[in-house]
Amino acid sequence: MSSEKKLGFSVYPEKSDIKEVIDYIRLAAKYGYRRMFTCFLSVELSKEELKEKYQPIIEEAKELGIETYVDVYPSFFEKMGLAPDDLSFFAELKVAGIRLDRSFSGSEESLLTYNPYQIKVEINMSNDTSYVQNIIDYEPNRTLLVGCHNFYPQEFSGLDEAFFIEATKKYKELGLHTAAFVTSQTGKTGPWNISEGQPTLERDRYLPIDLQARAMWACSAVDDIIIGNAFASEEELKSLAEIRPECINLTIQLEVISNVEPAICLDELHFRRGDITNYMIRSTATRSKYKGQTIEPNHTNEVIKPGDVLIANKNYGIYAGELQIALKERKNEGNWNVIGSIPEAEIFMLDYITPWKKFIFRKEGLS
């Protein structure tokens, strides 16, 4: 996992067995997760009770190299008897950051980023307003200012993809670290009584969790991805840990192939040529690398369909060894071996492969 892009998970100790929470933290740490989210918005505890319940969990995470961010309202400070610029209670809890689900005026957020405890101030990215620019106008300490999208427990209430991309872009252009949520298909626990999944994007609500994350990293500049609900299965945790977030990760349903074709497809970092066509995504660097190999005609289907993954065989002369992903149906004159296809559920990801974009393949069934 890239050090710049981290994986995270969420816990809700007020609704879970503490031993189960601790075990989950240790399991996530095993797979390289580096941040934990929890929510104080729904907690009805005194300052002392909250500290007693949460501090052992936060300390356990910290010992395993996991940073904790807690979700709060500005009114939480008053509720706990804290001044709006006083983060001493959070320092006692040993949290890495506080997430402001609702905003102050901008000046307060800026002042909070100068706290002596170096606690990060994470602001809500899921609003199409000048909120973040307002904070920037008050000259915050940008090293401690970060952003995180909301999650949406109610079905049909999640963000639209285009809105999500633009909102994330706004924060990245200001040089701020960003985060967003995906949802476990096994997790049932969140901060509220209703939880129909807890993704940031509505389109992710019922997708496999690894596809959610692969698509989110592919379509946007978001940094960290956090599982919004608890508890994700070990299989789900593992599937996210195996993603390469710096490039687009595509699944391929492989046909029976031979010779050097598996290496061309699976062992290479591919990129789309800059002189694009609407008919296919071309990865041409493999032509030179595998020039000395003989690629026999195999699975030369008469019709090439959208999502088919192709390698030019020896019949195509200088083009032999080129890999393509078909975007439109076309006739095959026998020059192209159809080595597999992109699953129907992932076809939408081909839109993210813009000029020079890097992508890799993984075999279907790889978790």
N, C-alpha and C positions, 0 to 999 in steps of 0.2 A: 504494500500500500504506500502510495506517495506520501511524503512527509507534509506536503502542502495541502493535501486533501485527506481529511480524516473521516472515519466512520464513528457514529455514535448510536446510543440506545437510550431508552427512557425507563425510569422506574417510578412507581407510585407507592411508597411504603405505607401510606395510610390505608391502602386498599389491598395490601399483599402481606403474605407471611415474610417476616424479616429474613429468615433462613433462605427462603426461596429467592429473595432479592440479592442476598450475598452470593449465593450460588450462581445466579445469573450474571452478576458483575464479574465473577471469576471466569465464567465461560466466555463472556464477551472479550475479556482481556486475553484469553487464550488465542483468539482469532484477530488480535491486533486492534481492537476498538480503543479509541483514545479520548472519547468524550461521553459524558452522561448528562441527560436532561432529567430534571424533576420539576414539579409544579407546586408552588405554595398558594396558588390562587384558590384552590378548593379545600385547603387545610384549615380546620377549625381547632387550632391548638394555641396555647400560650407560648410565649417566647421560650420559656424553660422546657416545656413539653416538646416543642418543635426541635430544640437543640438536642434533647435526650434521644429523640427518635431518629433524627436524620444524621447527626454527627458521626456515629459509628459507620454508617453506610458510606458517607462522603469520604471518611478517612480510609476505609477499605479500598475504595476506588482510587484514591490518590496514591496509596502504597503500590497499586498495580499500574501506575502511570496514566490514570484516567482523570481528566479534568471534569469537574461538575459545574453545570450552569443551572440556576434556579429561576423559575418564571415567577415574576411578581408584578403587582400593580403599584403605581405610585402611592396609593392609599395604604399599602402594606407597611410602609415606614411609620406612618402615624399609628397604625394598629399595634405595632411592636414597640411604640414609644421611642422611635428613632427620628432624628432630624433628617430632612431630605438628602443631606450630603454626608450622612454618617453610615459608612459601610463596615463598622467595627463588628457588628453581629455576624455579617457574612464572612468576615475574616476569621472569626472564632469557629465558624462552621467549616472553614478551609475550602470554600468554593473558589473556582477559577473565575466565574463570571455571574452576573445577574442579568436576566433577560427582562426588559421592560415591555410587558405585553401592551400596556397603554403608556401614553407619553406625558412628560412634563411639558414645559414651554419651549425647550431647546437649550436655554441657558443652564438649567439644572443638569441636563444630560452632559453638557460640556464640562461643567464643574466636577461631576462625578468621575470623569475620566482622569482627573488629577488626584484620585484617592491615593493615600500613602501605602495601601496594601497591594497595589498593582492588580486589583480586581477588574476584569474586563466588563464593559458596559455594552450589552447586546440589545439592539433596538429592533423593533418589529418592521420587517421589510414588506409586509403584505398590504401596503396601503399606497395608492397612487396619489401621493401628496408631496409637498416640498419639505416634509418633515426632516429628512436627513440633511438637506441643504441648509435648513434653518439651524441645525446643530453645528454644521460646518462653519456657518457664519459666526458662531460664537467661539471659534478657534479651540476645538477640543484637542486633547492628546490623542491623535489618531491611532497610536499604537495600542490603546486600550478601548477603542471604539470598533465594534463589530456588528454584524447584522444577522438576523435569522428570520425566516418566514414563519407564518402560522401553520398549524395543522388544523384540519376540519373534520371533527367527529360526525357531523351530520351529512348524510348522503346528498349529493348534488350541490354542496356548498363550497367545494374546493375550487382552487384557482384555475383559470383558463391558461393554457400553455403560453400563448402569446403574451398575456399579461405578466406571467411569471418570468419569462425571458427578459422582458423590458425592465421589470422591477429589479431583477438581479443585476442586469447590466448597469443600471443607475448607480448601484452601490459599488460594483467592481471598478467603474470609471473613477470613483473617488478613492480607490485603493483600499477598500475595506474588505475584510474577510467575511465570507457569507456562509449560510447554512440553510438547509431545508429538510423536510420530513418525508419519509416513505412509510408505508404501513405493512406490518406483519399480517399474514393471512391466518396465523394461529393465535396471535395476541388478542385478548378480549378486554384488557384493563387500560383505562385512561383516567384523566382527572375528573371526568364527569360520569353521570350514570348512563348516558347514551354514548355509545361508541360503535359507529358503523364503519370502522377503519379510521385511521388518523393520518391521512396523507396531506401534503401541501397541494398537490395537483389532483383535480377530480379524476382525470383519466387514469390515475394510478390506483384507484381505490380497490379494484379487484384483480389487478395484474399480479403475476408472480413478483416477489420482492426484488429479485435480482434484475428483472426487466425494468422495474420502476427506476432503480438506481442507474442502470446502464443508460436508459433513455434520458434521465435527468442530467447526468454528466455529459451526455452527447449533445443535448439541445441547448445547454446553458453554460454560463461561466461560474456556476455555483461551486463552492469549495467543499464544505462538509455535508455529509448526508447522515441523517439521524432517523432511527426507527422510532416512530411516534408512540406506538402502543407496546404493551408488555403482555406476555413474554413471547418474543420471537423464538422459533424452534432453533435447535443447533444447526440443522440443515440450512435454514435461512441465514443465520449468522455467518456460516461458512461460505455460502454462495456470494454474499456481498464482499467478503474478504478476498475472494478470488478475482474480482474485477480489477482491470487496469484502468483507473479513472482518467489517465492522461490521453487516452485514445478511445475511439468507438469500438465497443465489443459486440460482435454479431455472432449469433448462433447459426451453425450450418447443419442441415440434415444431409449427411453424406450418402452418396450412392456408392456402389462398389467401384472403387477406383484402383489404379495400378501405377507402377513405375514411380515417377518423381512427383506426381500430382499432390499427394498428402503434404509433402514438404513445401511445395509452392503455396498451397492454401494455408496450412496451419502453422508453419514455422516462420513466416515472414510478417514484418510490419508493412502493411500496404498503405498507399496513399492515392487519392484520386488526382488524376492529371488536371492541370490548370485550364487546359483548353477543352472545356466540358461539352458533352452532348447529352441530349435528353433520352437517348436510347440505352445507354449503359454507363456504369461507373467503371472506368478503366484503371487498372493497376499494371503499369507497363515495365517497371524496374525488373520484374522477374524474368523478362525476356533475355536480358543480358546475363544474369546470374546463372540461368539454367540453359544457356545456349548450346552447350555440348551434349545435352540429354535428348534422347529420342522419345517423343511423346506420341504413342500410337493412338489412332482413332479409337474411341471407346465411349459408349453412350452418346452418340451423335444424333440426338433427338431431332426429328424433322422440324419441330416448332420449339423455339426458345420462348419461355414465358417469364413475365416479371418475377423477380426474386431468384431466378436460376443463377447459380454460380458456375462460371465457364472457364475453361482453360483451352487456349488455342493449341491444336495438335500439329503434328509434322506436316500435314497437308497445307498449312497456312504459311509455310516458308519463314520469312523473317519475323512473323508475328507469333511463332510457336513459343509457348511459355507465358504468354500474356494472360492475366486473370481479369475477368470481368464479372460484374453483377448486372444482370439484365433489368432494365427499367420499363421496357415496352416489349410486346410480343413481336417476334420477327422469325423469318425462315432461317433454317440452318442448312448450309450447303455441304455440311460434312466436315467443316473446319474446326468446329468447336465441340469439345467434350463437356457434357453437362455433368459436373462432378457432385452436384447437390443443389440445395435450395435454402433460402432464408425462410423460416417458419412464418406462416401467415400473420401471426400475432406480432411479429417484429418488422413487417414490411414498412411500417411507418417510419422506422429509424433510418431508412435509406435516404429520406429527405434531409437528414442531418449531415450527410457526407458531401460537403461542399468542396470546392477546389482546394487541393493540397491537404485536405483533412485526412488524418491517419486513422486506420482501422485494422482490427485483427479479427480472426475467426476462432471459434471454439466449437467443438463437436457437440451436437445435441446430446443431452443426458449428463453433461458435465455440470456438477453442482457448484 
